Amino acid sequence: MSDFTCVITGGGDGEGPGGADALRASVESVLGQSMRGSEALVVLASAADPAVRTAARALAARAPERVRLVHADPAARTTGALRNAGLDAATGRYVLVLGTGERLQRHACRNLWQAGETSRADLIAGRWSRITDESGKEREPSWQGELFARSRTLTRFTEAPQLVVRDALVTGFCLRREAARRHGLRYEEDLAHGEILFGPLAAASVGRIALVRRLVVTGRAVPDRGRDLVPLVEAHRRVANTLLARGLPELREEREKAFHRDHLVPLVRSFPALPAVRRDRVAAAAARTLTGPVPPDLPPLERVAVTLLGRGDTEGILAAAYALSRPATVCAPLTTDADGRIGWGGEVAEPVADITELGHHYRRFGEMRLMNRLTRCAAADGGRLLLEGRLVLPGTTGPRPGAPLTATLEFRARGGARAVAFPAEVVRHDGNGITWRARADVSRRLRPVGVRDTAWDARLTVEADGVRSVSDLFAPQDQVAGAVRFAARPRLGRLAGDTWEPYITLKDHFALRLAARRRPARTARRLVRYATRFRPARKAKLLVRALRKRLDRYRSRGFKAPAYNTWLTRLPVRRGSVVFESHMGTCYGDSPRALYEEIRRQGLKLHATWSYDPSPAGFPDGARLVRRWSWRYLWALARAEYWVDNQGFPQHLRKPGHTTYLQTWHGSAYKRMGFDETRVRLQNAPQRERLQQAVDRFDHFLVRSEHDVTTLARAYRLPEEKLLRTGYPRNDALIAERTRAEAEGRLPRPPLAGVLGLDDHKKTVLYAPTFRGGPGKQRRTRLLMDVREFAERFGDTHTLLVRAHYLESARLPVCPPGTVVDVSRHHDVSELLALTDVLVTDYSSIMFDFALLDRPVVLFAPDLETYAAERGSYFDLREQAPGPVTATQDELFAALAELKKSDTRYADQRRAFAERFGAYDQGDAARAAVAAVFGPTASRGVRHTTDHDRGAGR
């Protein structure tokens, strides 16, 4: 008896493509296992292809001790029947079933066996990946990351609902053979894709289940959802009924939602790529099969897509497919009911779905993107291209009926600025759309060079009442296949190309491409192809590639840092030169900006250089600007007499001995920092040493209270003589704003309020959550606050400013004008705080600064306990918070609704908070810091030379 039996079937009805090659790949993956006690059990159908039989026999002859052949009964024709025959013939302690073409990772059997023996589990499951496109690229389902985040043992499958909610057990798992027989686990022989049902049945029947975080199976084929829609739906329904029979209606609902998102929505997305006949066939099958209700909690566009699929509306499904890939585009007329809710198409009384949350009704004609459906592509008289189409009008906005309309069809060279326009000859309003027709003499008017401008994209510009709307032309992939061709006249001659061919791009947009149809052009292209691919050309390409690699190396940080440390630090100092940097070059703001402006006010003869990354927009014109990590940046750092920043210049760069480094820092600490962080304590010695060397570069470190001394200074091991108790220069503006507001009142607001379009009669709420990622830049984050619901509840009286952390960005939903404004890219947060009435944050240090204004603060911390346990904290936030601490969105909105009561209740606590954490912020921090570091009496002896500095020239 072997330890592992891997059942592989061949020749069954409904098996995927590949045949002999797929069978060979699966068996070879079993033979290549690092666990030698694994065998491949190949079950052949009586009607198996001769090539499959030959391949199976050859594999068995090559490794007879590890490959067994089983010839199934002639009655066993389906894949399910063949797999049952394999389960009956299996002799291993564990049994694993591989689908057609699926391959085991080298250590898959060993990992599953070890997990089973250790946990005594009856079912052991791991991760799997599937082929995503024709190129063979593979990807794991996104939901597997959470399910298999760590290896663990379950006593019941409900402890990991994703096992049955998703198709997690279609492959990549094994069963203890004795348990499979004890529970009578069998594949349904009358069901195609029976693996969808078998996995959940097994999970619900057995006892202990072990999850392994390792990848087990690769090469799984994505099902043809159009062809197999009926069996996929049937398999799903049987799983759902099984969950309902076991008294798990909530898991059944989750299963319904997951099936719609994992199978039906991708089917809709694939519609533009299907031929017209097949689109109609799939739509008809869906109308017959999808008779159940659509889960109400699906996202709006997915709800639209599945609803239209269930109705069998082919054109509607195409529009939904286009909308799924472009959520901001209006692809159907909109309806508005008596409550102001916005619906997708249909009648007002019964729209397809409610899509109010997409915010289409907040945009005006000219601002919104509209779907322009190409309805006809043909050759007109005179050898011209005839195009007809229809532009969708939303119904909530657009040209008034009878308004004069003009339209222009434009072809633009892809990647270039050249464009050729043709006026539309017919443009008319037809109620909920604009139909148009245009003729384009592309043979005469489109004159490409013929080298890099061989593709031209089409778009239509419609103008009504002085407002212009620009749209691409949408069409399914088979709309223009081989329909028409036109002669082309490239400027380089007919050898560069001779024919314009209409085609549909991968983004489902109409375009023209320059093709070679005649012999001279085809011959020229073959010669060019040969000239760029024969041996000398290949060698030349390799040489160019090597040169580019060398140049890339010279531009890399790995080359620049040693060059800087070895050579540039030997350069002489440029007296009076200062390099400023704020938040690693991402903005012109914070304390470095306040110090720079104070230096300019005092007229000190200092030469300022600012670093930026990635864009210099918004930085001062009077300063020299250098891109972070450029050679000019490194040159400026090497020769600077002063460094000033609030985050930390690159750790790999040494500070020259002639440089004074002023670290202003970027905020007081609630969460643990530096060597107090668990992450840092777990690092190895060289990593901690690099951090210590980076901190040792500081000559001055600004603090704003004794809290900073006992937290930040201690966490970064800074000696007392390096601390400057001046407060933060960035907060001088807040002290001045508080003084002005107390003397003159809150109005008028600072000029920035007008730039942002803030209404003086509405309260301004700033939502500024903290950074929740780890080391390295992270570009996307999900806001914990539902800003759309805020706009619905408070939009009439409040304006919400949203500022994501500078290392993150957040995509905001479309909300009514004047209710939500994204200020994440604004350079200086102090300017935003000055015009803010209420601050909503979580653990961000921004609360320490805002408290200086003595204005309401509400903390929204739904994960307070988890965050404090993972990151650690220096004090109990609930006890010392400057305002109410809310854990849910309902609590947050309740606190905002009763702000006057909480403001009075927390007034004394807020002032005590500001006094404790901002004792040294007195409004003169910039002047004091400039005097201490740059003034004539500044002591250069404060700079302590370290071993790190002494090695700067080596």
N, C-alpha and C positions, 0 to 999 in steps of 0.2 A: 504494500500500500504506500503510495506517495503522499507527501505532505500537501501537495496542491494539485488539483485538477482544473485545467483551464479548458472550458468547453467552447469549441469554435464550430460553427455550422457552415455548410456549403451547399448551394443549390436550392435553398428554400424559396417559396413564393414570397415576393415582396422584399427580398434582400436587396441591399444597396448595390451601387456600381462597384466595379473592380474585378469581380470574378476571381480568376486564378491569382492575379497579382495581390488582391486584397487578402485572400486566404494565406498566401505565402508570407505576407508582411506580418499577419497576426501570429502565425505559428513561429516564425523566426524570432519575434519578440519574446515568446515563451522559452524558446531554446536559448536565448541570450540572457536569461535570468541568472542573477548571482546566487540564487538559491537552487541548488542542483536537484532538490527533491520535488521539482515541479514538472508536470507533464502536460502535453497538449492532447486533448481528446477531440478529434475531428469527426463530426457527424455529417455524413454525406446523404443527401436526398437521392432517391432512386432516379429522379429526373435531372440530376446535376449535369452541368455542362461537361463534355469530355475533357476540356482543358482544366477544369477544376479537379476532376478525378485524377488526371495525370499529375497535377501539382501535388495533390494530397498523397498519392502513392510514392512520389519521389521524396517527399519530406519524411514519410514513415520509413522508407528504406534507408535514408541517411542517418536517422536517429531512432532505431526501432525501440530502444529502451525508454524513450521520452515522448514519442509520438504514437498514438493509437488511433486506428481508423475504425469507425463504427458505421455500418451501412444500415440506414434506417429502413423501417418497414415501408413498402410502397404507398401505404395509406397516409404516411406522415409527409405531407407536402409543405405545410406552412412552417415558418421559422419557429413559431411557438412549439409545434410538435417535435421538430428536430431538437430544440433545446431540452424538452422534457426527456427525449431519448438520451441526451447527454447526461442529464441529472441522474437517470436510472443507471447508466453505465459508469458513472464516476466512482473512483475508489479512493481519492485523496481525502485527507482529514478536512480540508477546506475546498470548496467548489467556487469557481469564478467563471462567469460567462462573458465572452467577448463578442461584440457585434462585428459586422463585416468591415474589415479594414482597420479595426481598432488595434492599438499596439500597447503593450505593457512597458512601463519604464523599467530600466535595468534592475532596480532593487524593489520593484513593486511587490512581488510575492513575499520577499523577506520582510518588508515593512508591515504588510498585512498580517503575516504569520506571527511576527513578534508581538504586534498589538493584540492579536487574538489570544495568544498563550499567556500574555501578561494580565489581560483584563478578564479572561475567561468569557469573552463576549461571543454571542452566536452570529452576529453580523458585524463585519468590519468594513468601513467605507472610507474612501479617500477622494481626492480631487481628480477631475478629468478635464480635458480640453477638447475643443471641437474645431474642425476646419471651417474657416469663415469665408473663404473665397476660392476662386479657381487657382490662385497662385500657391495654395497649400498652406497659407498662414493660419496659425492656430491661436485660439484665445479661450480663456476660461470664462464661464458665465460670471457676471459681476457679483451675483449673490453668494458665490462660493467663498469669497474672502471672509465674510462674517461667520459662515457656517463652519469652516475649517480653519478658523483663526488659530486654534490651538488643538492639540491632541487631547481627547477626553473620553470618558466612559459614561454612557447613559444607562440608567436602569429602565427607562421607557422612552419611546420615540417622541412623546410629547414634550420632552425636555429640549428637543431641537426640532421645532415644528417645520423648519425649512426642509427637512428630509422628505416630508410628504406634501407640503405646500408647493414646493418646486419639484422639478424632475431631477432631483439630486441622485436618485438611485436607478437611473437608466443604465449605468455602467459604473466601473470603478469600485465595485464592492464585492466581497466574497461572503459566503455563508459556511458555517460549520455543517458539514454534510449530514451528520447525525441529527442536527436541529432541523434542517430542511425536510428530512424524511419524517421526523416526529410530528411536524406541523403540517405535513402534506402540501408543501409549497410546490405549485405547478404553474407553468405559463398557460394563459388562455389560448387554446389552439385556434380558435375562430377569430382572433383579434390581431390585426396588424398592429405593430408597435406595442406588442404585449409587454415589453419591458417597462413601459410607463406605469402599468398596473402592478406588475410583479414586485417591483422594489417597495412601494408602500405596503403591499400585502405582507411582504416578508418583515418589514420594520414593525408592523403592527402585531405580528404573530410571535416573533421571537422575544427573548428576554433582554439581556444586556446587549448594548450596541456600542462599539468603539469607533471613534472618529479619528482618522489619521490626517495630519496636516500636509502630508506628502502628496505629490502628483503621482497618480497610479496609472491612468490610461490617457493616451493621446490618440489623435486621428479619428475621433468620432465624427461621423457625417451629420450635417444639419439636415433634418427631414425636409422633403419637398412639401411645404405646407399647402401649396395649391393643389397638388395631386393627391395628397394624403389627408386632406382636411377632414373628411368623414371619419376615417379610423382614428385620427388624433382626437377628435371631439368625443368619439365613443369611449376611447381609453380614459380620457379625462373624466367623463361622466361616471364611469365605473369607480374610479378612485374617489370622486366626490361622494358617491353613494356609500362607499365603504366607510368613509369618515363619518357620514351621517348615521350609519347603522351602528357605529361604535360610540355614539353619543357625543360627537365632536362637531357641532354645527358651526362653531366659530372658525375651526380649521377648514371646514368646507367653504366658507365664505372667502377665507384667505386664498384657498386653492383656486376658486373661481376668478378672483382678481389676478392671481399670478398667471393662470392659463391665458387670460385675455392679453396680458402684457407680454408674455413670453412667446405666444404663438399667433394670436390673431392680429395684434398690432404689427409685428414684423411682416405678416402676410399682406397687410394693407400697404406697408412701405414698399413692398416688392412689386406692386401693381404696375407702375410706369414701365417696368422692364419686361412685363409679360406681353406676348402678342395679343392682338385684339380679340381673336377667337377664344383664346384661353382665359382672358379677363372675363368675358361673358360667361364662360363655363364655370369658372371658380365662383363668380358672383351668384350664379343660379344655385350652385351647390351650397353655398353659405346660406342663402335664403331658406333652403329646405332644412338645413342642419341646425343653424343657430336660432333656436326658438326660445331660449331662456332669456331672462332679463339681463341687462348690462349692469355690472357692478356700479353703484352710484358714486363710489369714492375714487374712481379712476380719474386721472388728470383730464381736463376738458377736451383736448384734442384727441386723446386716446378714446375717450367716450364717444366722440363724434365718429371716429374711424370705425369702431366696432359696431356702432348702431347702423351706420350706412352699409357695412358689410353684411349685417344680418338682414337688411332690407333688399340686398342684391342690387343696389344702385351703382352701376359701373362707373358712370361719370362722377357721381358723388364720392365714390371711393378714390378715384384719381385725384380729385380736389383735396380730399383728406390726406392722401399720401403726400401731396405737395406741401400741405400745411404742417404735417408732422416734421418735415425736414426744415421748415421755415416758419416757426411759431408766430413770428411777428407779421406774417403776410395774411391779408384777408382773402380767403379763397371761396367764399360763398356770401350771398346777401345776408345781412343781419336783421333780426327782428327784435322789437322792443315790446315787452308786455306792460301791463298796467303798473307793475311794481318797479319798472325801470330795469328789469333783468334783460340781458342780451342773449339771444338765441342764434344758433347756426341754422340758416335757411329755413325751409318749411313755412308753415303758416304761423301767425302770431300765437294762435291758440295751442299749437302743437309743434314747436321747433324740434330739430333733430336733437339738440342738447344745449344746455345752458353753458355759455362760454363767457360770462360776464367778467370773470377774473382775468381773462386775457387782456382786458383794457382797450380793446379796439375802439370803443366808443369815445375814448378820450383823445383820440387823434383826429386831425382834420385831413380833408382831401389835400393831397400834396405832401403831407407828413407820413401817411401810412403807406405800406407796401400793398399793392393789389395784384392778385393773380391775373395774368393775361393769357388766356387759353387759346393757343393756335388751333384753328379749326380746319384750315385748308392750306395746302402748299402745292402749287401747280405751275406749269409753264403757261404764260399768257402770250398774246400775239406780239410779234416783234421780238421774240426771244427774251422776254422779260420774266422775272420771277414774280408770281402772284401769291400774296399772302393774305389770309383773312383770319380774324380772331375776335375774341370777345373779352373785354376788360370787366372784371367783376366790380360792381359798386356796392359798398356796404349797406346803403340805405340810411345810415345815421348821418352821413355827410356825403358831399359830392356835388357835381354840377346840378343846378336846378333844371327841370325839364324845359326844353326850349332854349336853353342858353347856347350861344354859338360855341362850337367845338372845333378845334384843330388838332391834328395829330401828325407826327413825323416818325417815320421808320428809319432807324439809324443802325448802321453796321460799323463796329469799332474793332480795330486790330487788337487782338488779345495781347496784353502786356505792353501796349504802345498807346500813343496819343492820337493816331490817325483815325479819322471817322468820316463816313460818307452818309449823307442824309437824303431821304426820299419822302416827299409829302404824301400823306394818305389821301386817296381820292374819295373815300367814303368814310364818314365818321358820324354816327347817330346814336342818340340816347334811346334805349329800349326799355326803360323802366328801372330794372335793377342791374343794368350793365351798359356798356358802350361797345357796339359792334363797329368794326373797322375793316377796311380793305386797302391794300397798297400794292403798287406795282414798282418793281425795282429793276432797272437796267444794269444788272451787276456786271455783265460782260464789258460794258463800255465805261461805267463809272468807277468800279472797284479795280484799282491798279496797284496790286501789292508789289513789293520789291521781289518777293519770291524766296526769301531765305528765312527770316524769323517772323514774318507776318503772314503765315499760311493759314491761320485760323481767325475768323471774324465773327464776333458775337452780335446778335441782333437784340435791339430793344426798342420800345415804342414810347414816345413822349406825347402825352395828351395834355392840352391846355384849355382851360375853361375859366372865364372871368379873371384872367391874369394869374391863375394858379396852375402849376405844372405838376404832372404825375408821371414818373418814369418807371417802366416795368420791363422785365425780361419776358420772353415768349416761352410759355410752358407747353410741352407736348410729351406724350409717351414715346418710348424709344422706337416704336415701329411706325410712327406717324409719317416720316418722310423717307423711310428706307428704300433707296433706289427709285424714288419718285421722279425727280427731274435732275438734269445737269445742264450747266451753261458753260460756254466757252470763256476762258480766262486769258488775260493779257498781262502777265507779270512784266515789270520793268526790266528784269534781267533776261527777258525773252521766253519763248515757249519751252525751252529746255528746263526751266525752273518749275514748270507746271502748266497744264493746258485746260484744266476743267475746274469749275466751281461745283462742289457737291454739298447740298444741304445735309445736315446730320443733327442728331440730338446728343448733347453733351451728357456726361455722367451726372450732372446736376439737373437733367431734364429740361435744358434750355435749347432753343433753336439757334443754330450757328451755321456758318459756311466754312468749308476748308478747301484749300488748293490741292488738287489731286493730279496725278500723272496718269492719263488714260491712253494717250497715244504713244506710238513706239519711240519717237525721239525723246520725249520726257521720261518715259519709263527707262530707256537706255541710259539717259543722263543720271537718273537717280540710282540705277544699279552701279554705274561707274563711281558715283560719289560714295555709295555704300561700300563698294569694294576698296576704294582708295582710303577710306577711314577705318578699314578693318583688316587689311593685309598686314604682313609681319612688320615692315618698317613703320607703318602707321600705329600699330599696336605698341611697338617699342617707344615711339614718340609719346603716345598717351601715357605709358607707364612712367616715362621720364617727367612729363608735365605733372603727373600725379605725385611723384616723389618730390618734385620741387614745391608743389603746393603744401605737401605734408611738412616739408622743412620750414616753409614760411609760416604755416600754422603753428609750428613748434616755437618759432621765434616770437609769435604773438601770444603764446599761451602763458598763463600765470606761472606754470611750473618752470618756464625759462626766465620769465621776467623777475621773479622773486630772488633767485640766486644772483642774477646780474645786478639787481639793485643792491642787495646786501654786500656783494663783493666789490663792486666798482663804483656805483653811483654815490654811495655813502661817503666816498673819499672826496667828493666835490666840495669846494669851499662854500661857506655859508653866504647867502645873499641877505645882507642886513636889512631888517625891517620887513622881510617877506613872511606872510602868514597864509597857511593853507586851512581853509574852512571846509567842514563837511558835516552834513546833517542827515542822520538816519541812513548812513552808507550811500550818500549821494542822491537819495530819492527825492529830496525836497530842499527848498530854500526856506528854512524856518527854524523854530525852536530856539534854544539859547545861543547857538552859533550865530544865527541871524541877529538876535538882539545885541550881541557883542559887536558884530560887524557894523551895525548901524550906530552904535554908541561910539565906536572908533571914528566913524565918518563925522558924527556930530562934533566930536572934540577936535577934529582936524589933525589927528595923529598921522605922521608921515610913515604909514605902513602900506606895503604892497600886498593886496588881497588876491588870493586865488581860491575859487570855489570848485569843488568836484561835483559832478553830476552823473547820474546813471538812472535811466537810460537817455533822458532828453534834457536839453538845457532850457526848455521853455519855463518861464517864470523866474529864472535866476537873474540877479542884478546885471545891468549893462555895464556898470562902472568897474566890475571886477573881471579878472581873467578867469575863463572857464576851461576846465580840463575834464575829460571823461575819465571816470574811475577805472583804474588798472591800465590806462593808456601809458605810453612812454612819456608823454608830457606830464602826466600825473605823477609818475615816479620821479621824474626830474625835479618837479616842484617840491615834492616831499623831501628829496635828498638835500636840496639847497635851502629849505625853509628855516627861518629862525624860530618860528612858532608853528605848532600844530594845534588846531582847535576843532573838536568834534564832540558829539553827544552819544556816540554808540561804540566807536572803536575803529581806528584805521585797520587795514588788513593785518591779521595776526602774523602773517609770514614776513612782514616788513619790519626791519630793525629801525630804531630811532637813532639818527646820527647824534654824535656827542654834542654838537653845537645847537641842538634843537630843544626848545622848551615845549612840553606837551600839556595843554590845558584840556582836561576832560570835564565837560559840563554835565554829563550824564543826562538821561532822558526821563527820569521820574523816580519818585520814592517807591519803596517796595512793600507790597503786600505779600506776594508770593516769594518764595525763597530764591535767592540769586547766587551766582558765582559758585564758590566752593561749598555753599550750603545746599545746593541742589543735589538731589539724589542721583540725577543723571551724571553729574560731574564726579560725584563720589565713587560711582561705579566705573569710571573711566580708568584706563591703565595709567601708569606713571608718566610715560612720555606725553600723553594727551594733557594731563594735569600740568605738567611742566610747561607746555606751550601756552596754556592759559595764564600761568603765573608770569611767564616772560612778557606776554602781551600787557598784563596789568602793570608790571614793573616799569613800563615805558612812561606811565603817568607821572608828571611832575606836580600837577595841581589837580585836585578833585573837588568840585563844588558840592556842598551839602546845604540843605535848606532847613534842617532840624537835627536835634540829637538822635531822632529815630534813624536818620540816614547814617549817622556815625555808628550806631550799634548794629545796624543791619548791613547796608551796602559796604561801608568801609571795612567792617569786620569780615564780611563774606568775600571781599576781594583782597583781604590782607593788606590794607593800605595803612601806612604809619600816620601818626597824628600830624606830623609836620607837612604832609602833602595835602591836608584838608583845608579848604577855604570856606569859612562859614559866612558866605555872602548871600545865600539864597540863589534861586534860579533866575538868570536874566530874563528868560522868556516870560516870567510872571510879573515883571514890572508893569507890563501893559494891563494885566488884570487888576493890579492894585490901583493903577490910574483910572481904569474904567469904574471900579467900585467907588472911588472917591468922587468921580464926576457924577455918577448916578445918584449918590447920596446928596450931592449939592444941587444938581440941576434936574434930576429925574431921569427915567430910562429913555425917554424920547427927546430928540430924535436918536434913532439907532445909528451905529457905525455905518459908514458908506457901503461896507460889504453887504449889508442887508438889502440894499437896492439892487446890487449886482445879482444877488441870488433870487430876487423877486419876492422877498418876504413882506407880508402884509403887517403893518403896524398894529392892526386890531386882532391879530392872531398870535397866540403864544408859540414860541419856538422851542422845540424839544430836540436835543441832540442825542442820538443813539450812537455810542462809541464803544463797541465791545473790545475785549483784549485779544491778543494774539494767542491762539490755541495750538499752534503747530510746534514742531521741534526745530532743530537746526536746519538751515537751508531755506530757500525762498519757496513759499507756497502761494499759488496764484488764485485758487478758488476756495471759498468758504461758504457755508450755509448759515445765514443769520438765524439766531434762536428766536428773535421777535418776528411775528408775522406782520410785516409792514403794511400789507394790503388791508388786514383787519383794522390796524391802527387808522388807516386813511378812512375806512368806512365809519368808524366810531367817533373819531376826533377830527376828521378832516375839515369840518366847518369852523372849528375854533383853534386848531393847532396845525402847525407845519412841522413835519419831522425831517430833520437833517440826519442823514446816515453817513457815518464815517467808518469805513473798515480800516483795520490795522494796515500800516504801510507795507507790510510783508504779505498782505492778502488783498483780495478783491472779492466783491459780492455783486451778483447780478440782481437788480431790483425789479420787481414786477411793475407793470404799467399801472399807475394810479391817477386819480383825478388831478388836474393841474393845480399846483400850489399846495399839495398835501404832503408829498414826499420829494426830497431833493437829495441827490447823491453828491456829497462833498468830500469823497474819499481822495480825490486828486488835488484838493486845495492844499497849498504848500504849508501854511502856518495854522496850526490848530488853535493857537491863542486868539487869533482873530475870530474864529468860530465861537469860542467860549465867551468872548466879550458880548456877542449878540444873542447868546442862548439864555432862555428863561429857565429851562429844566434840563438837567442832564440825566440820561439813562445809560448806565454802564454795568459792568459786572465786577471784574477784578483789575481793570485797567488803572494805571497810575494817574489817569486824567482826573479821577475823582479828587485827588489831593490838590491839584491845581484849581479845579472849579470851586472847591470849598472856600477859596480866598474871596470869591465874589459874594459869598453869603446868599446863595440862591439854592432852590430845592434840588436835591439829588435823590434819585430812585435807583436802587440796585436790583437788577434782574439777573438772578443767579440760580437757575434751575438745577445746576449740577454742583452746588457749593460744596457739599460734603465730599463728593468724588474728586473734584478739582483740588480741594485742600489736602486730601489724602495723597493724591498723586504728586502734586507739585510742592506741597508743604506751604505753610504760611507763617508770618511773623506775629500775627495777632488774630483774635477772634473777630471776624468781620461783623457778625450779628450784634456783638456787644458794643462795638465802637463805630459802627457805620454812621455816616452823616445824614442818612435818610432811611426810609423803610427798605427792608430786604425782602424781595418777592421771589417766590419759587416757581410760580406758574404764570402764564400769560393773563389769566383772569385776575390774579392778584395784582399784576403789574398795571393792568388797565383800571382796576378799582383804585389803586393808589394814585394814578394820574387823574381820575375823575374826582377824587377827594383831596386834591393837592393842597388846598388852603388849610384843611385840618391837619394834615401831616406836616405841612410847613411850620405851623405854629408848634406842633408837638415836638419836632426835631430841631427847632431853632437853636436851643442852647447846646445840644449835642453836636450840631454842625459847627458852631463857633469853637467849641472845645476841640473838635477834630482839626479845624484849620489852625488853631493855636499849637496843637501838638505836632502836627506834621509840616507846618510851614512857618515856624517861629522866626526864621531868618529872612523870610520874604517880606521886606519892608518897602519895596518899590525902588530901591537904589542898587540892586544886585549888579546890573550891567556896569554902572559907574565904578562900583567897588572892585569888581573883577578886573576891569580894564586897568584900574590904578594898581592893583596888586600884581598883575602879570606884565602889562605893557607900559606902565607909567615910568617916569624917570627915576622913581625911588624903588622900583621893583627889584627885588633881590634875585639875581641869576643864581645865587648860591643855593636857592631852594631846590634846584634840580639835583637830584641824587644820582650819581653815576653808578650803574650796576654792571655786573659781569656781562649782562646782555648788551649794554651800551658799549662796553669796551671792545666787544667783538664786532662792532659794526663795520669796521674797515677791513675785516678779514674776508 
